[in-house]
């Protein structure tokens, strides 16, 4: 928002901002964050905006889209896989989806794509196409996944905001790893389609990763669905921001010492909100854990079936994929109709049971991660042990899938740092339509100043 304001007020030009980002992509190419750049396209958009009356909320801000999600016209997706690279599905210059159309209307200037693990199947970003994505805060550690490239690009200051998607924590986990803000919107809250209205049975949604609550809120307001008055009343949070009942998750079923720091950060966040007049009550893993585990199981099933459907037509060659992807495809093909129906029913049951818990609370504060970002290569895609793969991800971020399966809104932001200078992220979870409540609480936590970004955005003008 500050950069857009500077451009709008002619303190600098959109072209100057674009040139700085183009240089940054080249200077930080070793991070593995950006897999494709079209500098000329970015310059053309920036110059057009400089000549015109100005853009929207983010007018002139350089922007990167994720190599998964969309579609964005002119940016065919390879999903980090050789199977899609050059395939007819990837080469088609698809028109903007509804989400992309609204995002472009904010004035963002798209000039590249960020890296992802193959088909988004990991909470780390080690794609078959290109180098693994490093965490700018500690290059030997992962930037998270599957929006790891987006998070690394924003954390390094290549761009101040980037496109991200979330079907099982893929916005929030990379944001948590890199000290950023990430919102997973409520199911149905963000404009999708055409053709992807119920992607992954409603688990998946998309938005951005960024550095501030202000930017996240502006992005959400720009792309949210147009609802009628009665629908807005049904979805919108009816909780007054000064009367919030906070549920504090006191454990994650993990007794390792590293988990303690993340639990303390969540406790500190809850107490900061309590000091602001809100009430806090403890929530145990015995209460939330069964729902979190069920959510992880649903995520695994739905992702495998989705991949099986994608490859079953025979148009794509599964032999070009990573071993873990091949096993996921095989698992999806082997799944019966009754098993799929059970998974879909579990989505409804999980949402119902979580809604029941929220009869006595308005928001849950929980650790976003249970341990620090692991070293690159900790989620190997060349394994065929898919159960171990999903279990490792669940241990890393135990509650990540809960918001996706239930449809609830969830936001992560850094709230302190550990002894190594890495962020201690917390997650706020609210019912469907609770984004306004999450933003209000997150702004309060952000004002505490517990985290300071290590990598400032590059100086764009003297």
C-alpha positions, 0 to 999 in steps of 0.5 A: 500500500505504501509503494502504491501510494508513492506511485500514485503521488508521483514520488516514483514511477511504476516503471522504476518499481518494476525495474527494481523488482526485475533486478531483484529477481536476477540478484536473488535467483539463487533463492529458487523463488522465481521460475519464470520472468517476462521483464518486457511484459512487466515494463509494458504494464508499468509504463501503461499505468504511468501514462494513465490516470492511475491504478487501484489499491495496488496501482503500479506494484510489481507482482508475481503469480504462483505456478499453481492456481489461477488461471492468469491470462498469459501465464500457463501453469506447469505446477512444478512438474515435467508432466505439464511442461509443454503439455496442451493443458499448460500451453493454452493461453487461458483467459483470466479467471474471476480471481485474476480479473479482480486482482488485476483491477487493483493495478498490480503489474504481473511480470513473473511466476513463483516456484511450487513443489510438484502439484503442491504436494508438499509443505516445502518447495523443492520442485522437479523444475529448477532449484529448491526454494530457500528461506531468505531468513536462513538459506539452508532451511525451507521457505515452506510450501506450496507457496514457498516461492511466493513467500521467499520472494516477498520475504527477500523484498523482490516484491512486496506482495505475491499470489498464493493458494491454500488447500492444506496450509499452502498460504499460511505455512510459507508465510509462517516460515518466512515471517509474513502475513497469510490469510486463508479466506472462508470457503466461498469468500473469494471470487473463483471460477469460471470452472474452479468453483469447487476445486478440491471439493472446496478445500482450495482457495487463493489470495496472497502472502504479504508483510502487513495486515493492511495489505492482506485486508486490502487484497481480500476486499479487492477479490472477495465475492459480491454477496447480497445483503442477506448473504453478507449477514449470514456470512459476516461475523456478528462478534463485536471486536471488543467482546471476543471470546478467545480459545487458546490451544495449549498443546499440539500433541507434540512434547518436543522442546522446539514445540514449546517456543511456538506454544509460548508465542500463542500464549503470549498472543492470547494474553495480549488480546486478553489485556485488550479486554477479550476473554481467554479460555484454554482449548486442549489438543484432546478437544481439537486434535481429533478434528485436525487429524480427520482434516489431514486425512480428508486432505490426503484423500481429496488431493489423491483423487484430484490427481487421479482425475487429472491423469486418468484421461491419458493426456498427461504422462504420470511417468514424468512425475515424482515418485510421491506424485505417482503414488498419490495418483495410484492411491486416487485411482484405487479409491472407491466411490464409497471412500470418496463419499466418506471423505466428502461427508467428513468435510461436513462433519468436521465443519459441524463439529468445529461449529459446535466448539465455537458456540463457546468461543469466537476465535482460536489462537494456536501455533501455526507451526509445531517446529522451526522450518526444516532443512531443505530436502526434509520432505523428499518427493522421491519417496514412495512412502506417501503415508510418511510424507503426509504424517511429516507434514501434519507433525510440522503444522498440525492444524493447517488442514483444519480451516481448509476442510471446515471452510473456516477463515484462518490467518497467520502472522509472526509474533516474536522470534526464537533464539535463532532469529526465526519467526514464531508464527501464530494462527487465528481461526474464526468461523466462515465470514470471520475475516473482519474479526481476524483482521481486527485481532491481527492488527492488535497483535501486529501493533505489539511490534514483536517481529521486525522484517530482516529484509527490507524492500529494496530502495527504489528511488533516491 
